[in-house]
């Protein structure tokens, strides 16, 4: 139920509370109505007893002339079917109704009470008039039947209550959550390319409207911060290009100058490596800034991915030669695809560079590529140490080093750039496994790539 839509949860909760309320109402109604029926039953017994006393007093001189000849004629019609026990001044039995079957009603309790007599639930009342004591017992069968009818009727209504409350609860939830659904759809449209989108503010001045207003203000702050970050990365990378180009040209002049000593040549080589490193960082930051702003310039044309992969594998064999790493390939003969050859080649190159960088000596790199269901899948795997599970989710973050091996060259931007380029082609890059056998990344690209609406 945790994964159910909220409107269904509300409907089911409402139906559950409806059932509980119906049961509670049935129990309380049954209790009140039974008390009312018992009280009315007691009043009828009292009236019938008073009628019997009046008949005795009015029969040929009353009790004094008939105390030895108390007959059934004294019993009024309303008490004929009841249990009757009449006792005299000395508690002697003057009359016992034939349906008592030897049972006695007198039990020392003066007020109305209920007892079981011959497997029947009997309501017993005790009445006094002069020297006479009258015990009257009446079967509660009719009262009990009324109680059962009430219970059956109310519990029989539970399915109807359940259906009505569930349907009504879902309708109410749908109406109440309508603005929330509009807000969800609007929030789904907000992305780095559409940061100017805002959530619709409901017309009602309720808690949802207040929450939306707060979220819109937060989105405004995030938009400004994001745009400033993009501008900073792009401007910094752009303004660094000229100084770095001048530095590189100056260092290269030193290297080509025959008057430079061997020490100067060595120092110039070291400086040139750092300049190349800074240039790479600058270019990568500029590329990421363009990706964030949705302004990646991709050249889309049809080409054979097999040729790009073959070139990348040749480079990999050259780079891995010194460490004894083998490169194994399983590539389909023909992989036509529409996209930017340079950008897709850069994705594959970054994956291969990482496979070499984090491999073990005399290890192995495996590259596989195939067409499947209108897509092209490229998998790059290596035999290096596995990526720790707690870091696997962060490997695509910028400047993040999954294995914290600071001796390995790089800036922690390769996987971020590869993922951005894959998304720009409408594809995806993911880590599919990292265990003691293989660490494998998989690139999935549509055959006819389209830009992603991030």
N, C-alpha and C positions, 0 to 999 in steps of 0.2 A: 504493500500500500504506500510505501515511502515514495515510489516512483510514479504514483498516480497523479493526474492533473488536479490542481487545487480545487477546481469547481466540483469534481467528483468527491473529493474528500469532504468538502463542505456539505454536499448533498447527503453523503453517508452519515456524517456526524449528526446532521439535522434529523435524519431518519432514526438514528439510534436514540437521540434524545426524545424524539416523538414517541417511540415505543416505550421508553422508560416513563414518560409523562402519562401515556395511556394506561400502563399497568398501575402506576401510582394513583391515577384518577379512578381506575376500576376498584382498587382496594379500598380507597377512602369512601367512594360512593357506596360500595357494598356495605361497608361498616356503618355508615350513617343510615342507609335505608333499612338495614337489618335492625338497628336500634329503634328506628321509627316503627317498623312492623311489630317488633316485640312489645313496644309501648302501647300500640293500638290493640294488640292481642290481649295485653293485661287489662286494658280498659274494658274490652268486651267481656272478659271473664268477671270483672268486678260488677258490671251491669247485670250479667246473668245471675251472679250470686245474690245480688240485691233483689232480683225478681223472685228467686226461690224463697228468700226470707219473707217477702211480702205475701207469697202464696201460703206459706205456713201460718202466718199471723192471721190471714183472712179466711182460713178453712175452718168452719164450724167451731168457733170459739178460740181458735189459735192453738198455740203450743200446749197450753195447760190441759186442753181437752183431748189432745192427740199424741201425747208424748209416748204412749205405749203402742200406738197404731200408726207409726210413721210409714207412710206408703209411698210407692213410686209416683202416685198421682201428684205429689207435692213438687216433683222435679219438672221445671219448665221445659218446653220443647227445645230451646236453644242448648240445654245441657244434657239432652238424651244421649248423645254420642260421646260425652265426656266421661272421665273417671270421677266419681263422686264418693266422698266419705263424710258422713255426718255423725258427730259425737255429741253426747249430752253433757250435763253439768259435771258429771264425775268421769268424763272422758270415755264413757261407755259408747260402744258403737251402736248407733240408732239405725243407720242405713249405709249399706255398701252397694254400689252399682254392680250389676252382674258382670260387666266387662273388666272388673278389677282382677278377677282370677286369683283371689287370695292375696294379692299384693296390697300393701297399706301405703296411703299417701302421707300420713302424718309422720314426720321425721324430725320434729322439734324446730324447724325453720319457719318463722312467721312470714317473712317477706317473699315476694315472688322469686322463684328460682327454677332451674331446669335440671331434670334428672332422667336417667335411663330406666325405663320400666318395660320389661319384656321386649328388649331390643328396639324400643321406640324412644324417641326424644320427646319428653313430656314437660310441659310448662305447668308448674304447680303454684296455686295461690291459696292462702289460708284467710278465712273471713270469720268474724264473730258477730253475733246478734243475740243479745241476752244470754241465756244459758247455752245456746247452740254454737258449735264450732264446725265450720264447713271447709273441707279440703276439696278443691276442684283441680283436676289435671286434664290438660288438653294437648293433643298431639300437635307438634310443630311441623308436620309434614308440609302443609301448604306454605308456611313461612320459609322453610328451608328450600322448597321448590322455587319460590320467588327469588331467593338469594342465588340459587344456581342459574336461573334464567338470566339474572343480571350479569353474573360473571361470564357465562357463555356468550352473551350478547356483546359485552365489552371486549373480551378476548377475540371474539370472531371479527371485530372491527380492526384488529391490529394490522392484518395484511393491507387493508384499504388505507389505513393511516400511514403505513410504511411507504406504499406506492405514492400516495398524494404528497407526503412530506419530502420524499426523495426527489420527485419531479419538481415540486415547488422549490426545494432547496437548490437544485441545480439551476433552475431558472433565475432565482434570486442571485446565486453565485455568479452566473453568467452576466447578469446585469451589473452586479457590483464590481466584477473583475474586468468588465469591458474596458474601462480606462487603463487598467493595468496591462491588458493585452496590447493596446495601442502604444503604451509606453515601452513595452518589451520590443515590439517591432521597430519602433523609432530608435531604441538603444542599439538594436542589431545593425542598424544602418550606420552608426557612428564608428568610424575607423580612421586610421592615420590619413587616408585620402579624403575623408569627409568629416573632419573635426568641426566643421561649422554647423553640422546638424544639431538640433536641440530636441528635447523631449516635449511632447504636447502637454500643456498645463490644463488639467480638467477644469471646467467652469465652476464646479462646486468648490467652495473654500474649506476643504476637509484636510485630513491628514495626508492623503495621497498628493493633493495639490501642493502642500507644504514640502513633502519629500521631493517632488519633481522640481520645485523651485531651487531647493538646495543642490540637487544633482546638476541642474543646468548651470548654476554658478560654479560648481566644481569642474564641469566640462569646459567652461570658459577659462578657468585658471589652467587646466591641463592643456588646452589648445595653445594658450600663450606660451607656456613652458615648452611644449613640444616644438612649436614654431621657432622659438628662440634657440632651442638645442639644434634643430636642423640648420638654421642659419649659421650658427656658430661653427658646426662641423663643416658645412660647405664653404663658408668664408675662410676658415682657418686652412682647410685643404687647398683652396684656390690660391690664397696669398702665400702659402708655403712653396708653391710650385716654382715661382721665379727664383727665390733665393736658393732653393735646392738645385735648380738647373745651373745657376751661376757657380755654386759650390762644386757641383760635379764637373763642370767644364774646367774650373781652375785646378781641381785635383788631377784631372786627366792630362792637363798641360804639364803638370809636374812629372807625371808618370812618363810622358813622351819626351820630356826635356833631357837630352843626353848629358847635360851638366849636373843633373841631380845625382846625389850620392846614393849608395845602396840603402843607407839608413833612411834617407828622405823618401826613397821609393817604397820602403816597407811601411813607413808611417802613412804615406799617401794611399797605399793599398788599404790599410786599416780604415782610414777616413772614408775612402770611397765605399767600402762595405757599409759603413754606418749611414752614409748618404743614401745608398740604395735602400737600406732598411727604412729610413725616414720617408723616402719617396713611396715605398710600398704602403706604409701606414697611411700616408696622406691620400694616396689613390684609393685605398680601401675605405677610409672614412668618407671620402667624397662619394664613392659608389653607394655606401650605406645611407648617406644623407639624401641622395637622389631617390633611393628606394623608399625611404620614409616619406618623402614628399610626393611619391608617386610619379616621379619624372625620370624613370629609367629609360634611356634611349636604346631600345632593342631593335636589331635588324632582323626582321622576320622573313625568312625565305625557306624553301624546301631544300634539304640536303640529306646526305646519307650519314647517319650517326656513326656507322661502322668506321668510316674514315677518321672521324674525330677520336674515337676510342682507340683505334690502332696507333695513331700518333701519340696519344697519352700513354699507352702501354710501352711504346718504344722509349719514351722519356723515362718511364718508371724503371725499365730494365737498366738504363744507363745510370740512374741515380742509385739504384739498389745494388749495383755491381760490387761496390767496395765492401758491403756488409754481408754479401752472400745470400741476400734475400731473393727467392725465386718468385717469378710473376707468372701465374697461371691464368689463362683466359678461356672463356666460353662465350663467344659472341656470335649472334646470328649473322648470316651472310649479308643480309640487306635490311637496313633499318631506316627507311625514309621517315623524315620528321620535319615539321615546320617550326622554325624558331631561330634564335640567334646562335650561330655556330660558335662564335667566340665566347658568349656567356655560358653556354652549355659545356663547352670545353673547359672553361674556368671552374665550373662546378666539379667536373670529373677530376681535374688537376688538383684541386684542393683536397678531395677525398683521397686521391693517391698519395699526395704529399703527407697527409696524416697517417696513412697506412704504412708508409716507409718510416716516418719519424717515430712512431710509437710501436714499431715492430721489434721483435727480438732478433738477435744476430742469427744468421742462417735460417731465418723464418720464411714465411710465404705470404704472398699477396694473391688474392683470387678476385678476378674481375669477370662478371657475368652480365650479359645483356640479351634481352629478348623482347619480342612484341607480344602483347597479350591484351585482348579485349579493347582494341582501339588505343592502347597505351604502350609506352616503352618503359621497361623496367631495367635499371642499371644497378647492380649490387657490387660493392667494393668491400672486401673483407681482409683482415690481417690476423696474424697469429700472436699478436702482442698481449701484454697483460690486460685483463678485463677492466672496463671502466667501473668504478665503484657505483653500486646501485643508488646511493644517496646523491651522487653527482650526475647521474645519467640524464635527469630532467633539465639540467642547466647547461648542457654542453653546447647548445645553440645560442646561448647568451654571449653578448659581445665582451671580449677581453677575458673570457672564462677559460681556464685550463683544467680539463677534467681530471688529469692525472697529477696535477701539481708538480710536474717535472720541469723545473725552471731552466734546466740545462738544454732542453730541446728548443730549437729556434722557432720563432713565430710570435705573433701578437695576440693570438686567441680570437682572430677575426675570420678565419677561413670558413668555419662551419656557418657562422652568421651570414656571411656573404653568399655561400652556396645555397643556404635555405632561401634567402631573399630572391636570388635569381630563379630558383625553382618555382617559388610562388608567383613571380612575375610571369612565368611561362604557363601558369595554371596548373602546376604540378606540386609535388611535395617531396621533402627530404626527411628521412626519419632513421633513428637507430633501431634496428629490428632485433639485435641480439648482442650481448657482450658477456661471454663466459670464458671458461678455461680453454675452450677450443678456438673460438673465433669471435672477433668483434666485427659486426657487419652493418654497413649503412646501405640504405636503399633509396634510390632516386626514381621517382615515378613522374613521367611526363606524358601529356596527351600527344597523340600523333600529329594533331593539328592544333598547336598550342595557341592559347588565347591568354591575354593579360588577366591577372587575377584582380577581382574587385575587392581589394583589402580595405 
